[in-house]
Amino acid sequence: MGSKDARRLFLILLFMPFALWIILLIALPNIGMFILSLQEKVGPRVYTYGIANYVEFVNEPIYWNTLLRTATISLLVTALTLLIGFPVAYYIAKIAKKQSKGALFLLCLIPLWVSDLVRAFGWILLLRETGVVSGALQWLGLIDQPVELLYNDVTVVIGLIYTVILFMIVPLVSTLDGMDDSLVEAGFNLGGGRATVLRRIIIPYAMPGIVAGCIVVFMLTAGSYLTPILLGGKNSMWFTEQIYDQFITRYNWESGATFGVLLLVFTSAVVWLGLRLSGQTLAGTVAKS
């Protein structure tokens, strides 16, 4: 076996686990879900293929209204996460001392030490009618009686931001860490103010990290289940709840698969539109962040 053949075999063995992961755990399940979404039940164990499930989705306003509502709140969470995470990432990457960078990054990792379920119940303990926040407000004399802070969109947004903010900070820190400090200094030396330097130098340089973080945060938020359900209550109106309801409660796997495909297509379309508007490409974004 020549050196070229040995190198080719090495590369094949190196990338085989990744290829199997993509094929077996991502590609095949999504293909199977799409095929299942095209099935129409016409009798006991009798199926045909068509687009009746998609037509049913379009004809039922509550379904696509929930999808649009989920996408809208997910975009809001993404924007707020970027506004909160960018200053934190900039401080870690460019301002904090080398000795403290690790500690600061560790603090950002703390939310991932526990599961989504535990984090959601933590917010419930804080914000419920008999929780810590309500009790503190009464103790300070700001309110006369307990107040229920759960089961609204604001609480859902707060819980989602807390859950996904790390996935915004990590690519931003990675991108900003590679920026030469002389670029910022040159901007100030040329008479630019802080806002100008931020707008003309820092943000354009950090754009690959911004886009990568926004993509990950948006996809995670739109596909979240526990946080919206537990913090939003019965009226959360989150699309993943409808998918769960179709699969588990109604045992209508065909409709559940349809909803899953539509969520994937819709979120992918939003990501594609975001890449077009920002002038970025997915390959370039991944490579630079």
Disulfide bonds with the S-S distance in Angstrom:
none
